[in-house]
Amino acid sequence: MLVYIYDLFGKDIKEYNKVKRRFYYELKKILAGNPQINWKTKSMLVAPEKEEEKLDYFFKKYKEWIILYKFKPQSITPIT
């Protein structure tokens, strides 16, 4: 299991909005093709390890505009 936590930024609001539109457009295409990737919030994804290469490639395209952390936890337990 992988957990990605990310934050987008831009040098100004115009660049930020442009990057954000493109980022989420591409991300939704990835999510639509794979129901195992769980988009928890606008800044967190949970995915199986077999999707690591695809997601790493996706995030690397935005390395100029993103702060990204990737975790490989042993387990995740929801608190209800």
C-alpha positions in Angstrom: 0.0 0.0 0.0 1.2 3.5 -0.9 0.1 6.9 0.4 0.9 10.0 -1.6 0.5 13.4 0.1 1.0 16.4 -2.2 0.6 20.2 -2.5 0.6 22.1 -5.7 2.0 25.7 -6.1 2.8 28.2 -8.7 4.8 31.4 -8.8 1.6 33.4 -9.2 -2.2 32.7 -9.2 -2.4 32.4 -13.0 0.3 29.8 -13.2 -1.1 27.9 -10.2 -4.6 27.7 -11.7 -3.2 26.5 -15.0 -1.1 23.8 -13.4 -4.0 22.8 -11.1 -6.4 22.4 -14.0 -4.0 20.2 -16.0 -2.9 18.2 -12.9 -6.5 17.3 -11.8 -7.6 16.6 -15.4 -4.8 14.1 -15.8 -5.3 12.6 -12.3 -9.0 12.0 -13.0 -8.1 10.1 -16.1 -5.8 7.8 -14.1 -8.4 7.4 -11.4 -11.2 6.5 -13.9 -9.0 3.7 -15.3 -8.2 2.2 -11.9 -10.8 1.9 -9.1 -8.1 0.5 -6.7 -6.6 4.0 -6.4 -8.5 5.8 -3.7 -8.5 9.6 -3.9 -9.1 10.6 -0.2 -8.8 14.3 -0.4 -7.6 16.9 -2.8 -4.1 16.3 -1.5 -3.9 12.6 -0.7 -4.0 9.3 -2.6 -4.0 5.7 -1.4 -2.9 3.1 -4.0 -1.7 -0.4 -4.2 2.0 -0.9 -4.6 1.6 -2.2 -8.2 0.5 1.3 -9.2 3.7 2.9 -7.9 5.5 3.2 -11.2 2.5 4.8 -12.9 1.9 7.3 -10.1 5.6 8.2 -9.7 5.8 9.0 -13.4 2.6 11.1 -13.2 3.9 13.1 -10.2 7.4 13.6 -11.7 5.8 15.5 -14.6 4.7 18.1 -12.0 8.0 18.2 -10.0 8.4 21.9 -10.8 5.0 22.7 -9.1 4.5 20.1 -6.4 5.7 19.2 -3.0 5.3 15.4 -2.7 5.7 12.8 0.1 5.3 9.1 -0.5 4.7 6.6 2.4 4.7 2.8 2.4 2.7 2.0 5.6 2.2 -1.5 6.9 -1.4 -0.8 7.5 -4.0 1.9 7.6 -7.0 1.7 10.0 -9.9 4.1 9.6 -11.1 5.7 12.9 -14.9 5.9 13.0 
